[in-house]
């Protein structure tokens, strides 16, 4: 016989579930997972759109949509960790670097998982979390900063590109285990990309080079987040117990 004791969801719960489903359909992100711990899943796919709108036929990640999510993740006490899933073809360099800086500033446990591709500005995003993972079939494409629009052939333009490249290289060096010299060497490599300079690293190569922390998939990334959340809870409890003990003495 069917069990009729299961409580029916309230109107508020139904409305909340509808809002979360609409949010997931609109942004491709999940506000709070319903597993062992509440994880916000943020997806970065396609082209990272900056100040200029991309074409309608392109899949884009709009940075003005992602920034409020990252602020909410940091501020919402119910969200315990952040999972960033990447499959990007690059895009606006300054917008991508801004998102990478925000992700790196999230104090809660965070993990990034590269699926498919991490292209160009997707590399800082891939290393911005506290732990980075990549599946064996994914690739990381490293190449210098490029510009597809009108460029003035003056020294100031070249210096601007150099400064932008230095910002990206410095961020990657500070958030991964690859040296600046090796990253630049891979970036300027010739003979691998058609009509371009740069390097394509497979999943295992990206880990061997120190660019990505670990070879793994979704379960590995989630298990890392769960462990970090539980370690933080244990540390907070121990700290609180010691504090109470000191106050008694």
LINKA-V648973 format. One record per residue. N is the residue number from 0. RES is the residue in three letters. OMEGA is omega as a letter, one per 30 degrees, with the letter a starting at -180 (none if undefined). D_FIRST is the distance of its C-alpha to the first C-alpha in Angstrom with 1 decimal. Layout:
# LINKA-V648973
n->N res->RES omega->OMEGA d_first->D_FIRST
n->N res->RES omega->OMEGA d_first->D_FIRST
This chain:
# LINKA-V648973
n->0 res->UNK omega->l d_first->0.0
n->1 res->UNK omega->l d_first->3.8
n->2 res->UNK omega->a d_first->6.4
n->3 res->UNK omega->a d_first->8.9
n->4 res->UNK omega->a d_first->11.6
n->5 res->UNK omega->a d_first->13.2
n->6 res->UNK omega->l d_first->16.5
n->7 res->UNK omega->l d_first->17.8
n->8 res->UNK omega->l d_first->21.1
n->9 res->UNK omega->l d_first->24.2
n->10 res->UNK omega->l d_first->26.7
n->11 res->UNK omega->l d_first->29.0
n->12 res->UNK omega->l d_first->26.7
n->13 res->UNK omega->l d_first->26.0
n->14 res->UNK omega->l d_first->29.8
n->15 res->UNK omega->l d_first->30.6
n->16 res->UNK omega->l d_first->28.3
n->17 res->UNK omega->l d_first->30.1
n->18 res->UNK omega->a d_first->33.4
n->19 res->UNK omega->l d_first->32.7
n->20 res->UNK omega->l d_first->31.7
n->21 res->UNK omega->l d_first->34.8
n->22 res->UNK omega->a d_first->36.9
n->23 res->UNK omega->l d_first->35.7
n->24 res->UNK omega->a d_first->36.4
n->25 res->UNK omega->a d_first->39.8
n->26 res->UNK omega->a d_first->41.1
n->27 res->UNK omega->a d_first->39.1
n->28 res->UNK omega->l d_first->38.4
n->29 res->UNK omega->a d_first->35.4
n->30 res->UNK omega->a d_first->36.0
n->31 res->UNK omega->l d_first->33.8
n->32 res->UNK omega->a d_first->31.5
n->33 res->UNK omega->l d_first->28.3
n->34 res->UNK omega->a d_first->28.9
n->35 res->UNK omega->l d_first->30.4
n->36 res->UNK omega->a d_first->33.2
n->37 res->UNK omega->a d_first->33.8
n->38 res->UNK omega->l d_first->36.1
n->39 res->UNK omega->l d_first->37.8
n->40 res->UNK omega->a d_first->38.2
n->41 res->UNK omega->l d_first->41.4
n->42 res->UNK omega->l d_first->42.4
n->43 res->UNK omega->a d_first->46.0
n->44 res->UNK omega->l d_first->46.3
n->45 res->UNK omega->a d_first->49.0
n->46 res->UNK omega->l d_first->52.2
n->47 res->UNK omega->a d_first->52.6
n->48 res->UNK omega->l d_first->54.0
n->49 res->UNK omega->a d_first->56.6
n->50 res->UNK omega->a d_first->59.0
n->51 res->UNK omega->a d_first->59.4
n->52 res->UNK omega->l d_first->56.5
n->53 res->UNK omega->l d_first->55.6
n->54 res->UNK omega->a d_first->55.3
n->55 res->UNK omega->a d_first->52.3
n->56 res->UNK omega->a d_first->51.6
n->57 res->UNK omega->l d_first->51.2
n->58 res->UNK omega->a d_first->48.1
n->59 res->UNK omega->l d_first->49.2
n->60 res->UNK omega->a d_first->48.3
n->61 res->UNK omega->a d_first->50.0
n->62 res->UNK omega->l d_first->51.4
n->63 res->UNK omega->l d_first->51.3
n->64 res->UNK omega->a d_first->47.5
n->65 res->UNK omega->a d_first->47.2
n->66 res->UNK omega->l d_first->49.6
n->67 res->UNK omega->l d_first->47.5
n->68 res->UNK omega->a d_first->44.4
n->69 res->UNK omega->l d_first->46.5
n->70 res->UNK omega->l d_first->47.7
n->71 res->UNK omega->l d_first->44.2
n->72 res->UNK omega->a d_first->43.0
n->73 res->UNK omega->a d_first->45.9
n->74 res->UNK omega->a d_first->45.4
n->75 res->UNK omega->a d_first->41.6
n->76 res->UNK omega->a d_first->40.7
n->77 res->UNK omega->l d_first->37.0
n->78 res->UNK omega->a d_first->38.2
n->79 res->UNK omega->a d_first->38.9
n->80 res->UNK omega->a d_first->40.3
n->81 res->UNK omega->l d_first->41.5
n->82 res->UNK omega->l d_first->40.9
n->83 res->UNK omega->l d_first->43.4
n->84 res->UNK omega->a d_first->42.7
n->85 res->UNK omega->l d_first->45.9
n->86 res->UNK omega->a d_first->46.8
n->87 res->UNK omega->l d_first->49.9
n->88 res->UNK omega->a d_first->53.2
n->89 res->UNK omega->a d_first->55.1
n->90 res->UNK omega->a d_first->56.5
n->91 res->UNK omega->a d_first->58.3
n->92 res->UNK omega->a d_first->59.8
n->93 res->UNK omega->l d_first->60.3
n->94 res->UNK omega->l d_first->56.8
n->95 res->UNK omega->l d_first->55.2
n->96 res->UNK omega->l d_first->57.4
n->97 res->UNK omega->l d_first->56.5
n->98 res->UNK omega->l d_first->52.7
n->99 res->UNK omega->l d_first->53.5
n->100 res->UNK omega->l d_first->55.4
n->101 res->UNK omega->l d_first->52.6
n->102 res->UNK omega->a d_first->50.0
n->103 res->UNK omega->a d_first->52.4
n->104 res->UNK omega->l d_first->52.7
n->105 res->UNK omega->a d_first->49.0
n->106 res->UNK omega->l d_first->49.0
n->107 res->UNK omega->l d_first->45.3
n->108 res->UNK omega->a d_first->44.3
n->109 res->UNK omega->l d_first->44.7
n->110 res->UNK omega->l d_first->44.4
n->111 res->UNK omega->l d_first->45.5
n->112 res->UNK omega->a d_first->44.2
n->113 res->UNK omega->l d_first->46.4
n->114 res->UNK omega->l d_first->44.8
n->115 res->UNK omega->a d_first->46.9
n->116 res->UNK omega->l d_first->50.1
n->117 res->UNK omega->a d_first->51.8
n->118 res->UNK omega->l d_first->54.9
n->119 res->UNK omega->a d_first->58.0
n->120 res->UNK omega->l d_first->56.9
n->121 res->UNK omega->a d_first->53.4
n->122 res->UNK omega->l d_first->54.9
n->123 res->UNK omega->l d_first->55.6
n->124 res->UNK omega->a d_first->52.0
n->125 res->UNK omega->a d_first->50.7
n->126 res->UNK omega->a d_first->52.7
n->127 res->UNK omega->a d_first->52.2
n->128 res->UNK omega->a d_first->49.0
n->129 res->UNK omega->l d_first->49.4
n->130 res->UNK omega->a d_first->48.1
n->131 res->UNK omega->l d_first->48.2
n->132 res->UNK omega->l d_first->46.3
n->133 res->UNK omega->l d_first->47.0
n->134 res->UNK omega->a d_first->45.2
n->135 res->UNK omega->a d_first->47.6
n->136 res->UNK omega->l d_first->47.8
n->137 res->UNK omega->l d_first->48.7
n->138 res->UNK omega->l d_first->52.3
n->139 res->UNK omega->a d_first->54.5
n->140 res->UNK omega->a d_first->57.5
n->141 res->UNK omega->l d_first->60.4
n->142 res->UNK omega->a d_first->63.3
n->143 res->UNK omega->l d_first->65.7
n->144 res->UNK omega->l d_first->65.2
n->145 res->UNK omega->l d_first->66.0
n->146 res->UNK omega->a d_first->66.7
n->147 res->UNK omega->a d_first->66.2
n->148 res->UNK omega->l d_first->68.2
n->149 res->UNK omega->a d_first->71.8
n->150 res->UNK omega->l d_first->73.5
n->151 res->UNK omega->a d_first->76.9
n->152 res->UNK omega->a d_first->79.0
n->153 res->UNK omega->a d_first->80.3
n->154 res->UNK omega->a d_first->80.1
n->155 res->UNK omega->l d_first->77.9
n->156 res->UNK omega->l d_first->75.2
n->157 res->UNK omega->l d_first->75.3
n->158 res->UNK omega->l d_first->75.2
n->159 res->UNK omega->l d_first->72.1
n->160 res->UNK omega->l d_first->70.3
n->161 res->UNK omega->a d_first->71.5
n->162 res->UNK omega->l d_first->70.3
n->163 res->UNK omega->l d_first->66.8
n->164 res->UNK omega->l d_first->66.7
n->165 res->UNK omega->l d_first->67.8
n->166 res->UNK omega->a d_first->65.0
n->167 res->UNK omega->a d_first->62.3
n->168 res->UNK omega->l d_first->63.9
n->169 res->UNK omega->l d_first->64.2
n->170 res->UNK omega->a d_first->60.5
n->171 res->UNK omega->l d_first->59.4
n->172 res->UNK omega->a d_first->61.7
n->173 res->UNK omega->a d_first->60.5
n->174 res->UNK omega->l d_first->56.8
n->175 res->UNK omega->a d_first->56.9
n->176 res->UNK omega->l d_first->58.9
n->177 res->UNK omega->l d_first->61.1
n->178 res->UNK omega->l d_first->64.8
n->179 res->UNK omega->a d_first->66.4
n->180 res->UNK omega->a d_first->68.9
n->181 res->UNK omega->l d_first->66.3
n->182 res->UNK omega->l d_first->64.2
n->183 res->UNK omega->l d_first->67.4
n->184 res->UNK omega->l d_first->68.4
n->185 res->UNK omega->a d_first->65.0
n->186 res->UNK omega->a d_first->65.4
n->187 res->UNK omega->a d_first->68.9
n->188 res->UNK omega->l d_first->68.4
n->189 res->UNK omega->l d_first->69.8
n->190 res->UNK omega->a d_first->69.1
n->191 res->UNK omega->l d_first->65.3
n->192 res->UNK omega->l d_first->64.3
n->193 res->UNK omega->l d_first->65.7
n->194 res->UNK omega->a d_first->68.4
n->195 res->UNK omega->l d_first->67.3
n->196 res->UNK omega->a d_first->67.6
n->197 res->UNK omega->a d_first->64.7
n->198 res->UNK omega->l d_first->62.2
n->199 res->UNK omega->l d_first->58.7
n->200 res->UNK omega->l d_first->56.9
n->201 res->UNK omega->a d_first->53.8
n->202 res->UNK omega->a d_first->51.0
n->203 res->UNK omega->l d_first->52.7
n->204 res->UNK omega->a d_first->56.1
n->205 res->UNK omega->l d_first->55.0
n->206 res->UNK omega->a d_first->53.8
n->207 res->UNK omega->l d_first->57.0
n->208 res->UNK omega->a d_first->59.2
n->209 res->UNK omega->l d_first->57.5
n->210 res->UNK omega->l d_first->56.3
n->211 res->UNK omega->a d_first->52.6
n->212 res->UNK omega->a d_first->51.4
n->213 res->UNK omega->l d_first->48.8
n->214 res->UNK omega->a d_first->47.4
n->215 res->UNK omega->a d_first->43.6
n->216 res->UNK omega->a d_first->40.6
n->217 res->UNK omega->a d_first->37.8
n->218 res->UNK omega->l d_first->36.2
n->219 res->UNK omega->a d_first->39.7
n->220 res->UNK omega->l d_first->40.5
n->221 res->UNK omega->l d_first->37.2
n->222 res->UNK omega->l d_first->37.7
n->223 res->UNK omega->a d_first->41.2
n->224 res->UNK omega->l d_first->40.1
n->225 res->UNK omega->a d_first->37.5
n->226 res->UNK omega->a d_first->40.2
n->227 res->UNK omega->l d_first->42.7
n->228 res->UNK omega->a d_first->40.5
n->229 res->UNK omega->l d_first->39.6
n->230 res->UNK omega->l d_first->43.3
n->231 res->UNK omega->l d_first->44.4
n->232 res->UNK omega->l d_first->42.0
n->233 res->UNK omega->l d_first->43.3
n->234 res->UNK omega->l d_first->46.8
n->235 res->UNK omega->l d_first->46.3
n->236 res->UNK omega->l d_first->44.9
n->237 res->UNK omega->l d_first->47.8
n->238 res->UNK omega->l d_first->50.3
n->239 res->UNK omega->a d_first->49.0
n->240 res->UNK omega->l d_first->49.2
n->241 res->UNK omega->l d_first->52.7
n->242 res->UNK omega->l d_first->53.7
n->243 res->UNK omega->l d_first->52.5
n->244 res->UNK omega->l d_first->54.3
n->245 res->UNK omega->a d_first->57.5
n->246 res->UNK omega->l d_first->57.3
n->247 res->UNK omega->l d_first->57.1
n->248 res->UNK omega->none d_first->60.3
